[in-house]
Amino acid sequence: MKGTVGRIVALVVVVIIGVAAIYFVASNAGNKVVPPVAEGEKVSSGETAEGTVVATGPQPQIQFEEMVYDWGTVYQNQKVPHVFKFKNVGEVDLVIENVRSS
């Protein structure tokens, strides 16, 4: 009996670690891995040592009419439409990609 409980606990631990590893890999799938840069070393134009692109020149800028909306009480399967209005107040076109709802 004692050995069976130990095996079950070990199996549960392995499953939890496996699920955590899968989640970690899936959540970081789109992240760019950047090799380390020595202190003082120059990086390519428009990119920081951390791999983040630094924009220069005119930029788009999004501005929302409201940042928060109180949905009130919402019941299951109830449709509660709301439009978050925004505009580009920047100097160049604003491109919105990969929109996903939750």
Residue pairs with C-beta under 8 A, 6 or more apart in sequence:
32 51
34 49
34 50
34 51
37 43
37 49
41 49
43 49
46 53
46 54
46 55
46 56
47 53
47 54
48 54
58 90
58 91
58 92
59 90
59 91
59 92
60 88
60 90
60 91
60 92
60 93
60 94
60 95
61 88
61 89
61 90
61 94
62 86
62 87
62 88
62 89
62 90
62 94
63 86
63 87
63 88
63 89
64 84
64 85
64 86
65 84
65 85
65 86
66 84
66 85
69 82
69 84
71 80
71 82
72 80
74 80
88 94
